[in-house]
């Protein structure tokens, strides 16, 4: 995939469940093909436990941009432990970013300009953890928005409009947001995959 983060990922938090939905398109700028489900842009990760005998907690991660981003994360180090008292935003800023940075460096998916590191290509990451949605931009900056929903990728504005203007069930809102993105954004294409994470 080239030409920037042509895709759409949608996150919504509602009634103790976080929904992360993605499209399945892979665009070269000239063609738009459908990815196999094994190459899904949303994956479930498990953080390290607090000890060898303790299982960590689940985190959902969606990527927009090159498929290499998710491949580096899947092949990289396990996500760091998040203690029961740790704020998810601080966990992402202080620990998760270091893990992502290392995974991208090990996978040769980093660029360096004027001693500043960034993703090798345009891209974004959306992380769902403990009912929070964290947006990681290609300069490793972490953003958390005040609303209970967000979207990233080239179809983001259409998806955000749909999320803002709908009020039915959460899963249907995510699906409609992706459908709106597909209708108006040439880089967004079904089928859609929606993962759920209870918190």
C-alpha positions as CSV (number, residue, x, y, z in Angstrom):
1,X,0.0,0.0,0.0
2,X,1.3,3.4,-0.8
3,X,0.0,7.0,-1.0
4,X,-0.7,7.6,2.6
5,X,-3.1,6.2,5.1
6,X,-5.9,5.4,2.7
7,X,-8.3,3.4,4.8
8,X,-10.7,3.9,7.7
9,X,-10.6,2.8,11.3
10,X,-13.5,3.7,13.7
11,X,-13.5,3.5,17.5
12,X,-16.5,3.9,19.8
13,X,-16.9,3.3,23.6
14,X,-20.5,2.5,24.8
15,X,-21.9,0.8,27.9
16,X,-18.8,-1.0,29.0
17,X,-17.7,-2.1,25.5
18,X,-15.2,-0.6,23.1
19,X,-15.8,-1.2,19.4
20,X,-13.0,-1.0,16.9
21,X,-14.0,-1.3,13.3
22,X,-11.9,-1.3,10.1
23,X,-12.2,-1.7,6.4
24,X,-10.4,-4.3,4.3
25,X,-9.2,-2.2,1.4
26,X,-5.6,-2.1,0.2
27,X,-4.9,0.7,-2.2
28,X,-1.8,1.2,-4.4
29,X,-3.1,4.6,-5.7
30,X,-4.1,2.8,-8.9
31,X,-5.9,-0.2,-7.6
32,X,-8.0,-1.0,-4.5
33,X,-8.0,-4.7,-3.5
34,X,-9.5,-6.6,-0.5
35,X,-7.2,-8.0,2.2
36,X,-7.7,-11.5,3.6
37,X,-9.0,-11.6,7.1
38,X,-5.6,-12.9,8.3
39,X,-4.2,-9.5,7.3
40,X,-6.9,-7.6,9.2
41,X,-6.1,-4.0,10.2
42,X,-7.4,-4.6,13.7
43,X,-5.7,-7.1,16.0
44,X,-6.0,-8.1,19.7
45,X,-2.9,-7.9,21.8
46,X,-2.3,-9.1,25.3
47,X,0.0,-7.0,27.6
48,X,2.6,-8.6,29.8
49,X,1.3,-9.8,33.1
50,X,2.6,-8.4,36.4
51,X,4.4,-11.7,36.9
52,X,5.0,-14.9,34.9
53,X,1.9,-16.5,36.6
54,X,-0.4,-13.5,35.8
55,X,-2.0,-13.1,32.4
56,X,-2.0,-9.5,31.0
57,X,-5.1,-7.7,29.7
58,X,-6.4,-7.4,26.2
59,X,-5.8,-4.4,24.0
60,X,-7.3,-3.8,20.6
61,X,-5.0,-2.1,18.0
62,X,-6.0,-0.8,14.5
63,X,-3.6,0.6,11.9
64,X,-4.1,2.9,9.0
65,X,-1.3,3.0,6.4
66,X,1.1,0.4,5.3
67,X,0.3,-3.2,6.3
68,X,3.9,-3.3,7.5
69,X,2.9,-1.4,10.6
70,X,0.7,-4.2,11.9
71,X,3.3,-6.8,10.8
72,X,6.0,-5.0,12.9
73,X,3.7,-4.9,15.9
74,X,2.8,-8.6,15.6
75,X,6.4,-9.6,15.3
76,X,7.7,-7.1,18.0
77,X,8.0,-7.2,21.7
78,X,4.9,-7.9,23.9
79,X,3.0,-4.8,25.0
80,X,4.1,-3.6,28.4
81,X,2.2,-4.4,31.6
82,X,-0.4,-1.9,32.7
83,X,-0.9,-1.9,36.4
84,X,-4.4,-1.6,37.9
85,X,-3.7,1.9,39.1
86,X,-2.0,3.2,35.9
87,X,-3.9,5.7,33.7
88,X,-4.1,4.3,30.1
89,X,-3.0,7.6,28.6
90,X,0.2,7.8,30.7
91,X,0.8,4.1,30.1
92,X,0.7,4.8,26.3
93,X,2.9,7.9,26.6
94,X,5.5,6.4,29.0
95,X,5.6,2.7,28.0
96,X,3.6,1.7,24.9
97,X,5.3,4.2,22.7
98,X,8.7,2.8,23.5
99,X,7.6,-0.7,22.6
100,X,6.1,0.5,19.3
101,X,9.2,2.6,18.5
102,X,11.4,-0.5,19.1
103,X,9.1,-2.8,17.0
104,X,9.2,-0.3,14.1
105,X,13.0,0.1,14.4
106,X,13.6,-3.7,14.5
107,X,11.2,-4.1,11.5
108,X,13.0,-1.3,9.6
109,X,9.9,0.8,9.5
110,X,11.3,4.1,10.8
111,X,12.7,7.2,9.2
112,X,14.9,9.8,10.7
113,X,15.0,13.4,9.6
114,X,17.0,16.0,11.7
115,X,17.4,13.4,14.4
116,X,13.6,13.1,14.8
117,X,12.0,9.6,14.4
118,X,8.8,8.9,12.7
119,X,7.0,6.0,10.9
120,X,8.7,5.1,7.6
121,X,5.4,6.0,5.8
122,X,2.3,8.0,6.6
123,X,0.2,6.0,9.1
124,X,-1.8,6.2,12.3
125,X,-2.6,3.8,15.1
126,X,-5.8,3.5,17.2
127,X,-5.5,1.7,20.5
128,X,-8.4,0.6,22.7
129,X,-7.6,0.0,26.3
130,X,-9.8,0.0,29.4
131,X,-12.6,1.9,27.7
132,X,-10.2,4.6,26.3
133,X,-9.3,5.4,22.7
134,X,-5.8,6.5,22.1
135,X,-4.7,7.9,18.7
136,X,-1.0,7.5,17.9
137,X,0.2,9.7,15.0
138,X,3.3,8.9,12.8
139,X,5.6,11.1,15.0
140,X,4.7,8.9,18.0
141,X,2.5,11.5,19.5
142,X,-0.4,10.2,21.6
143,X,-3.8,12.0,21.5
144,X,-6.9,11.3,23.5
145,X,-10.1,13.1,22.4
146,X,-12.9,14.2,24.8
147,X,-15.7,12.3,22.8
148,X,-16.4,8.6,23.2
149,X,-15.6,8.0,19.6
150,X,-13.0,8.8,17.0
151,X,-11.8,7.7,13.5
152,X,-8.5,7.7,11.6
153,X,-7.5,7.3,8.0
154,X,-8.6,8.9,4.8
155,X,-12.2,8.1,5.5
156,X,-12.1,9.7,9.0
157,X,-14.2,12.8,8.3
158,X,-17.1,10.9,6.8
159,X,-17.0,8.4,9.6
160,X,-16.9,11.1,12.3
161,X,-19.9,12.8,10.7
162,X,-21.8,9.5,10.8
163,X,-20.9,8.9,14.4
164,X,-21.9,12.4,15.4
165,X,-25.3,12.2,13.7
166,X,-26.5,8.7,14.7
167,X,-27.9,7.4,18.0
168,X,-28.8,3.7,17.5
169,X,-26.9,0.7,18.8
170,X,-23.1,1.1,19.1
171,X,-22.1,-1.7,16.8
172,X,-24.6,-0.4,14.1
173,X,-23.1,3.1,14.5
174,X,-19.6,1.8,13.9
175,X,-20.8,-0.1,10.8
176,X,-22.7,2.9,9.5
177,X,-19.6,5.1,10.0
178,X,-17.6,2.7,7.9
179,X,-20.3,2.6,5.2
180,X,-20.3,6.4,5.1
181,X,-16.5,6.4,4.6
182,X,-16.8,3.7,1.9
183,X,-19.4,5.8,0.1
184,X,-17.4,8.9,-0.2
185,X,-13.7,7.9,0.3
186,X,-12.0,5.9,-2.5
187,X,-9.5,4.4,-0.1
188,X,-12.1,2.7,2.1
189,X,-13.5,-0.6,1.1
190,X,-15.5,-3.5,2.8
191,X,-15.9,-6.0,4.0
192,X,-15.8,-4.4,7.5
193,X,-14.4,-6.1,10.6
194,X,-15.6,-5.0,14.0
195,X,-13.9,-6.2,17.2
196,X,-15.3,-5.7,20.7
197,X,-13.4,-5.3,24.0
198,X,-15.3,-5.4,27.3
199,X,-13.9,-3.3,30.2
